[in-house]
């Protein structure tokens, strides 16, 4: 699992290759999913964070949830 210093999982939303928005779990190279829109990527990442204990979502260096 991807963990920050406090032991929580961090899902990151970032613009990747081919102008797709990727959702990655910190500590893993491969994207969990890719989306055409940033909004869809955020929704997916926030859904993951809701079901994973102590998880947060980051985008552009800011914690979203």
Biotite code that builds the C-alpha atoms (Angstrom):
import biotite.structure as struc

atoms = struc.array([
    struc.Atom([0.000, 0.000, 0.000], chain_id="A", res_id=1, res_name="UNK", atom_name="CA", element="C"),
    struc.Atom([1.066, 3.603, -0.452], chain_id="A", res_id=2, res_name="UNK", atom_name="CA", element="C"),
    struc.Atom([1.627, 5.291, 2.890], chain_id="A", res_id=3, res_name="UNK", atom_name="CA", element="C"),
    struc.Atom([2.624, 8.775, 3.935], chain_id="A", res_id=4, res_name="UNK", atom_name="CA", element="C"),
    struc.Atom([4.597, 9.493, 7.111], chain_id="A", res_id=5, res_name="UNK", atom_name="CA", element="C"),
    struc.Atom([1.514, 8.990, 9.305], chain_id="A", res_id=6, res_name="UNK", atom_name="CA", element="C"),
    struc.Atom([0.707, 5.561, 7.877], chain_id="A", res_id=7, res_name="UNK", atom_name="CA", element="C"),
    struc.Atom([-2.344, 6.625, 5.879], chain_id="A", res_id=8, res_name="UNK", atom_name="CA", element="C"),
    struc.Atom([-2.973, 5.746, 2.250], chain_id="A", res_id=9, res_name="UNK", atom_name="CA", element="C"),
    struc.Atom([-2.635, 8.611, -0.241], chain_id="A", res_id=10, res_name="UNK", atom_name="CA", element="C"),
    struc.Atom([-4.325, 8.578, -3.648], chain_id="A", res_id=11, res_name="UNK", atom_name="CA", element="C"),
    struc.Atom([-2.877, 11.154, -6.059], chain_id="A", res_id=12, res_name="UNK", atom_name="CA", element="C"),
    struc.Atom([-4.639, 12.669, -9.065], chain_id="A", res_id=13, res_name="UNK", atom_name="CA", element="C"),
    struc.Atom([-2.317, 13.948, -11.799], chain_id="A", res_id=14, res_name="UNK", atom_name="CA", element="C"),
    struc.Atom([-2.250, 14.622, -15.513], chain_id="A", res_id=15, res_name="UNK", atom_name="CA", element="C"),
    struc.Atom([-0.405, 11.793, -17.215], chain_id="A", res_id=16, res_name="UNK", atom_name="CA", element="C"),
    struc.Atom([0.504, 10.720, -20.712], chain_id="A", res_id=17, res_name="UNK", atom_name="CA", element="C"),
    struc.Atom([-1.913, 11.345, -23.567], chain_id="A", res_id=18, res_name="UNK", atom_name="CA", element="C"),
    struc.Atom([-3.648, 14.057, -21.509], chain_id="A", res_id=19, res_name="UNK", atom_name="CA", element="C"),
    struc.Atom([-5.387, 11.484, -19.296], chain_id="A", res_id=20, res_name="UNK", atom_name="CA", element="C"),
    struc.Atom([-5.976, 12.111, -15.600], chain_id="A", res_id=21, res_name="UNK", atom_name="CA", element="C"),
    struc.Atom([-4.430, 9.306, -13.545], chain_id="A", res_id=22, res_name="UNK", atom_name="CA", element="C"),
    struc.Atom([-5.215, 8.101, -10.058], chain_id="A", res_id=23, res_name="UNK", atom_name="CA", element="C"),
    struc.Atom([-2.177, 6.579, -8.351], chain_id="A", res_id=24, res_name="UNK", atom_name="CA", element="C"),
    struc.Atom([-1.650, 5.156, -4.921], chain_id="A", res_id=25, res_name="UNK", atom_name="CA", element="C"),
    struc.Atom([1.531, 6.590, -3.415], chain_id="A", res_id=26, res_name="UNK", atom_name="CA", element="C"),
    struc.Atom([4.341, 4.070, -3.594], chain_id="A", res_id=27, res_name="UNK", atom_name="CA", element="C"),
    struc.Atom([3.128, 2.401, -6.793], chain_id="A", res_id=28, res_name="UNK", atom_name="CA", element="C"),
    struc.Atom([4.210, 3.280, -10.325], chain_id="A", res_id=29, res_name="UNK", atom_name="CA", element="C"),
    struc.Atom([1.183, 2.007, -12.233], chain_id="A", res_id=30, res_name="UNK", atom_name="CA", element="C"),
    struc.Atom([-1.993, 4.090, -12.273], chain_id="A", res_id=31, res_name="UNK", atom_name="CA", element="C"),
    struc.Atom([-5.053, 2.520, -10.691], chain_id="A", res_id=32, res_name="UNK", atom_name="CA", element="C"),
    struc.Atom([-7.220, 4.173, -13.344], chain_id="A", res_id=33, res_name="UNK", atom_name="CA", element="C"),
    struc.Atom([-7.106, 6.870, -16.047], chain_id="A", res_id=34, res_name="UNK", atom_name="CA", element="C"),
    struc.Atom([-9.847, 9.328, -16.997], chain_id="A", res_id=35, res_name="UNK", atom_name="CA", element="C"),
    struc.Atom([-10.564, 11.898, -19.684], chain_id="A", res_id=36, res_name="UNK", atom_name="CA", element="C"),
    struc.Atom([-11.543, 14.544, -17.125], chain_id="A", res_id=37, res_name="UNK", atom_name="CA", element="C"),
    struc.Atom([-10.025, 15.715, -13.867], chain_id="A", res_id=38, res_name="UNK", atom_name="CA", element="C"),
    struc.Atom([-13.488, 15.686, -12.280], chain_id="A", res_id=39, res_name="UNK", atom_name="CA", element="C"),
    struc.Atom([-13.941, 11.984, -13.026], chain_id="A", res_id=40, res_name="UNK", atom_name="CA", element="C"),
    struc.Atom([-10.483, 11.195, -11.638], chain_id="A", res_id=41, res_name="UNK", atom_name="CA", element="C"),
    struc.Atom([-11.243, 13.128, -8.433], chain_id="A", res_id=42, res_name="UNK", atom_name="CA", element="C"),
    struc.Atom([-14.575, 11.341, -8.026], chain_id="A", res_id=43, res_name="UNK", atom_name="CA", element="C"),
    struc.Atom([-12.905, 7.955, -8.414], chain_id="A", res_id=44, res_name="UNK", atom_name="CA", element="C"),
    struc.Atom([-10.084, 8.805, -5.983], chain_id="A", res_id=45, res_name="UNK", atom_name="CA", element="C"),
    struc.Atom([-12.510, 10.187, -3.406], chain_id="A", res_id=46, res_name="UNK", atom_name="CA", element="C"),
    struc.Atom([-14.599, 7.020, -3.693], chain_id="A", res_id=47, res_name="UNK", atom_name="CA", element="C"),
    struc.Atom([-11.493, 4.944, -2.962], chain_id="A", res_id=48, res_name="UNK", atom_name="CA", element="C"),
    struc.Atom([-10.610, 7.177, -0.011], chain_id="A", res_id=49, res_name="UNK", atom_name="CA", element="C"),
    struc.Atom([-14.095, 6.741, 1.475], chain_id="A", res_id=50, res_name="UNK", atom_name="CA", element="C"),
    struc.Atom([-13.759, 2.958, 1.619], chain_id="A", res_id=51, res_name="UNK", atom_name="CA", element="C"),
    struc.Atom([-10.110, 2.847, 2.715], chain_id="A", res_id=52, res_name="UNK", atom_name="CA", element="C"),
    struc.Atom([-9.426, 3.681, 6.359], chain_id="A", res_id=53, res_name="UNK", atom_name="CA", element="C"),
    struc.Atom([-7.268, 6.797, 6.926], chain_id="A", res_id=54, res_name="UNK", atom_name="CA", element="C"),
    struc.Atom([-6.987, 7.511, 3.195], chain_id="A", res_id=55, res_name="UNK", atom_name="CA", element="C"),
    struc.Atom([-6.611, 10.954, 1.617], chain_id="A", res_id=56, res_name="UNK", atom_name="CA", element="C"),
    struc.Atom([-6.691, 12.357, -1.906], chain_id="A", res_id=57, res_name="UNK", atom_name="CA", element="C"),
    struc.Atom([-4.072, 14.786, -3.224], chain_id="A", res_id=58, res_name="UNK", atom_name="CA", element="C"),
    struc.Atom([-4.076, 16.828, -6.397], chain_id="A", res_id=59, res_name="UNK", atom_name="CA", element="C"),
    struc.Atom([-1.559, 19.507, -7.304], chain_id="A", res_id=60, res_name="UNK", atom_name="CA", element="C"),
    struc.Atom([0.110, 19.064, -3.896], chain_id="A", res_id=61, res_name="UNK", atom_name="CA", element="C"),
    struc.Atom([-3.115, 19.843, -2.029], chain_id="A", res_id=62, res_name="UNK", atom_name="CA", element="C"),
    struc.Atom([-5.031, 17.401, 0.164], chain_id="A", res_id=63, res_name="UNK", atom_name="CA", element="C"),
    struc.Atom([-8.619, 17.189, -1.085], chain_id="A", res_id=64, res_name="UNK", atom_name="CA", element="C"),
    struc.Atom([-10.048, 14.707, 1.397], chain_id="A", res_id=65, res_name="UNK", atom_name="CA", element="C"),
])
